[in-house]
């Protein structure tokens, strides 16, 4: 009984301390969402799907203060939005440097109203780098069994020592409680501060998936490809000689069979890089190098 009371008091202390770093975000017509203080000088991260307007955003702090926030930028792929408020004394949560393990106890601290709300659960699935259905890259897949309650999206996930593990969201994978890890938050916020958006590589073509004819499949060694249906004039693909009707087989050795294969490959890291495409033209397999630009 004494051990149970000690654990209960320890968790209550963690929630009390963590709640100072969790804010209420009013940026949609429905109930408010939560947000996490990212920097003491006014940056707040929250779930981008809960930011339905770019103006008239209000932040509510743990001490009852409210402040108008401005949208710095958003990344739908990782469901992260970055807000800025005029403040210099915000409380940043301590971030964990340890990787969570399946079965670890975790706490979610949200602020759907004036007071904090906490939920306890376990890390139910942990794996390496993961690409969301919306195309965002997350450095870690982290799923918990915490119930999806009001204010869950944008809330803070902490470990049993009170160190932050990331930002919770109910939007990345329908019906799942996922957490955007700290490493992803750091990378995305840096990009949003610098550019107001996540930059992506650009090759200037449109495509659609097709099933290759038997002869073409034999020549290429694969049954499906992406048919080029549009080429932007003077764009990277056009300047490299890509033509309407070409079939994209692979990019840097990775097969292209769905449009998402190409979208997911055009990451920020590939801006300015020479991309080696394997294409099929008039039944002949050939290589085409395209210097990727940046999507404006």
C-alpha atoms as one frame of an Amber mdcrd trajectory, in Angstrom:
protein
   0.000   0.000   0.000   2.853   2.347   0.888   4.583   1.644  -2.427   1.356
   2.361  -4.284   0.935   5.667  -2.454   4.516   6.641  -3.210   4.035   5.881
  -6.900   0.793   7.859  -6.939   2.473  10.859  -5.317   5.395  10.616  -7.723
   3.103  10.639 -10.766   1.079  13.537  -9.350   4.304  15.517  -8.912   5.337
  14.747 -12.497   1.987  15.937 -13.835   2.103  19.098 -11.733   5.585  19.963
 -12.959   4.903  19.039 -16.596   1.638  20.969 -16.724   3.581  24.249 -16.515
   4.906  23.480 -20.015   1.525  22.537 -21.513  -0.782  25.232 -22.892  -4.315
  25.459 -24.195  -4.560  26.238 -27.912  -7.742  27.817 -29.239  -7.455  27.733
 -33.008 -10.597  25.907 -34.143 -14.359  26.106 -33.772 -14.586  22.941 -31.730
 -13.009  22.324 -28.345  -9.451  23.600 -27.760  -6.395  21.443 -28.275  -3.135
  21.378 -26.351   0.343  22.677 -27.069   3.849  22.378 -25.634   6.262  25.176
 -24.808   9.217  24.716 -27.144  11.312  27.719 -26.145  11.215  30.111 -23.225
  11.025  33.093 -25.596   7.620  32.217 -27.021   7.669  29.224 -29.376   4.903
  26.642 -28.903   4.432  23.384 -30.816   0.998  21.903 -31.352  -0.869  19.551
 -33.683  -1.315  21.241 -37.062  -4.649  19.542 -37.771  -6.077  21.350 -34.731
  -4.984  24.756 -36.062  -7.893  25.461 -38.385  -7.205  29.179 -38.737  -4.030
  31.168 -39.265  -5.183  34.196 -37.268  -6.982  34.913 -33.992  -5.199  32.079
 -32.206  -5.200  32.256 -28.424  -2.912  30.480 -25.985  -3.856  29.758 -22.374
  -1.043  29.197 -19.857  -0.960  27.179 -16.636  -1.136  30.332 -14.486  -4.311
  31.613 -16.122  -2.681  34.099 -18.489  -3.742  34.211 -22.106  -1.901  35.573
 -25.128  -2.448  35.979 -28.848  -0.325  33.642 -30.952   0.885  33.909 -34.512
   1.379  30.937 -36.802   5.036  30.508 -37.748   4.404  27.550 -40.036   3.010
  24.059 -40.298   3.953  20.629 -41.584   0.962  18.395 -42.394   3.255  15.406
 -42.960   4.299  15.243 -39.306   1.188  17.033 -37.978   3.297  19.759 -36.375
   2.433  23.447 -36.232   4.662  26.105 -34.685   3.185  29.137 -32.940   4.825
  32.223 -31.459   3.631  34.324 -28.535   5.108  37.492 -27.061   6.670  35.995
 -23.933  10.112  35.514 -22.408   9.447  33.445 -19.295   7.856  30.238 -20.545
   8.702  26.890 -18.945  10.339  24.414 -21.332   9.940  20.736 -20.392  13.057
  18.622 -19.897  13.411  16.327 -22.906  14.487  12.721 -22.560  17.646  11.501
 -24.261  16.750   7.830 -23.755  14.804   5.772 -26.267  11.510   4.450 -24.866
  10.885   0.719 -24.821   7.681  -1.252 -25.279   6.081  -1.600 -21.861   7.530
   1.581 -20.363   5.025   3.597 -18.328   4.147   6.956 -19.904   1.940   9.900
 -18.993   0.054  12.257 -21.265  -0.409  15.809 -19.970  -2.978  17.879 -21.852
  -4.737  21.189 -21.310  -8.147  21.099 -23.008  -9.420  23.774 -20.626  -8.066
  25.947 -17.848  -6.657  22.997 -15.915  -4.385  20.146 -16.888  -5.661  16.657
 -17.671  -3.488  13.563 -17.293  -3.719  10.005 -18.612  -1.437   7.054 -17.931
  -0.528   4.184 -20.225   2.359   2.258 -21.696   4.470   2.518 -24.807   2.699
  -0.172 -26.817   4.790  -0.072 -30.014   8.226   1.374 -30.706  10.249   1.070
 -33.886  12.658   2.997 -36.070  12.151   5.699 -38.688   8.617   5.831 -40.039
   6.874   7.626 -42.889   3.352   8.854 -42.133   0.500   8.358 -44.649   0.731
  12.117 -45.297   4.384  11.752 -46.325   6.105  13.115 -43.222   9.261  11.491
 -41.891   9.363  10.679 -38.194  12.638   9.612 -36.628  10.795   7.058 -34.488
   7.426   5.293 -34.490   5.996   5.577 -30.979   2.488   4.362 -30.187   0.860
   4.318 -26.753  -2.350   2.813 -25.404  -3.501   6.147 -23.968  -7.143   6.857
 -24.793  -7.959   9.650 -27.234  -9.528  12.255 -24.939 -10.362  15.946 -25.491
  -7.182  17.961 -25.898  -5.053  14.870 -26.594  -3.595  16.188 -29.844  -0.755
  18.568 -29.113  -0.312  17.264 -25.571   2.978  16.287 -23.950   4.067  12.684
 -23.460   6.466  12.165 -20.550   8.223   9.144 -19.105   8.107   7.988 -15.494
  10.795  10.534 -14.610   8.917  13.468 -16.077  11.105  13.863 -19.150   9.381
  14.684 -22.422   9.193  12.030 -25.140   7.329  14.078 -27.741   3.977  15.495
 -28.823   0.852  13.351 -28.944  -1.445  13.347 -31.950  -4.565  11.489 -33.017
  -4.239  12.492 -36.670  -1.208  10.725 -38.130  -2.843   7.294 -38.114  -6.596
   7.059 -37.647  -7.610   5.437 -34.380  -4.056   5.305 -33.001  -2.417   7.320
 -30.227   0.919   8.290 -31.764   3.677  10.559 -30.518   5.828  12.807 -32.695
   9.279  12.226 -31.135  11.504  14.990 -29.863  14.011  14.528 -32.700  11.280
  15.136 -35.267   9.942  18.154 -33.390  13.430  19.654 -33.345  14.034  19.107
 -37.060  10.610  20.382 -38.103  10.621  23.462 -35.862  14.047  24.465 -37.152
  12.748  24.261 -40.723   9.571  26.168 -39.890  11.501  28.962 -38.175  13.846
  29.213 -41.161  11.347  28.816 -44.014   7.797  28.819 -42.604   7.267  25.369
 -44.114   8.991  22.062 -44.732  10.888  22.249 -47.982  10.674  19.287 -50.348
  12.665  18.321 -53.404  11.013  19.002 -56.759  11.489  17.405 -60.173   8.640
  18.997 -62.116   6.588  16.100 -63.393   3.231  14.455 -62.864   2.722  10.707
 -62.889   0.237   7.905 -62.444   0.735   4.193 -61.661   0.403   1.720 -64.530
   0.801  -1.988 -65.084   3.422  -2.624 -67.716   2.743  -4.781 -70.783   4.316
  -8.248 -70.661   7.187  -7.347 -72.995   7.981  -4.135 -71.123   7.785  -5.943
 -67.778  10.327  -8.480 -68.993  12.644  -5.766 -70.253  12.470  -3.765 -67.045
  12.248  -6.588 -64.530   9.144  -5.192 -62.825   5.417  -5.323 -63.482   4.426
  -1.771 -62.454   5.811   1.728 -62.970   4.834   5.403 -62.990   3.706   6.843
 -66.305   4.785  10.454 -66.872   1.607  12.386 -67.697   2.904  15.948 -67.235
   6.264  17.687 -67.506   6.682  21.256 -66.285   8.332  23.427 -68.970  11.910
  24.316 -68.011  11.585  22.280 -64.836  14.265  19.801 -63.669  12.699  16.822
 -65.470  12.194  18.817 -68.678  15.795  20.057 -68.643  16.970  16.458 -68.223
  15.021  15.290 -71.260  12.147  13.426 -69.597   9.219  13.060 -72.037   5.493
  12.512 -71.751   4.860   8.791 -71.938   8.107   7.765 -70.273   7.663   5.174
 -67.534   9.560   5.794 -64.301  10.896   2.475 -63.040  13.154   3.381 -60.126
  14.823   6.255 -58.291  18.329   5.684 -56.960  17.744   1.933 -57.131  14.340
   1.922 -55.408  11.367   0.791 -57.501   8.623   3.301 -58.264   5.237   1.583
 -58.462   2.959   4.078 -56.657   2.862   7.878 -56.754   3.581   7.871 -53.005
   6.885   6.120 -53.715   8.043   9.198 -55.600   6.541  11.719 -53.170   8.157
  10.049 -50.168  11.530  10.008 -51.914  11.551  13.754 -52.602  12.693  14.806
 -49.137  14.361  18.063 -48.177  17.717  16.308 -48.024  17.537  15.683 -51.776
  17.181  19.340 -52.769  20.059  20.121 -55.116  21.077  16.468 -55.427  21.412
  14.585 -58.691  18.688  11.929 -58.728  19.274   8.865 -60.877  16.042   7.670
 -62.484  15.684   4.411 -64.359  13.070   4.850 -67.061  11.432   2.902 -69.856
  11.064   4.689 -73.206   9.780   2.975 -76.337  10.565  -0.417 -74.841  14.153
   0.528 -73.995  15.425   0.848 -70.410  17.708   3.843 -69.874  19.124   6.045
 -67.105  18.257   9.733 -66.656  19.845  12.056 -64.089  17.662  14.899 -62.752
  19.017  17.705 -60.588  16.282  18.221 -57.961  15.083  21.709 -57.202  13.067
  23.010 -54.247   9.286  23.147 -54.265   8.192  26.779 -54.072
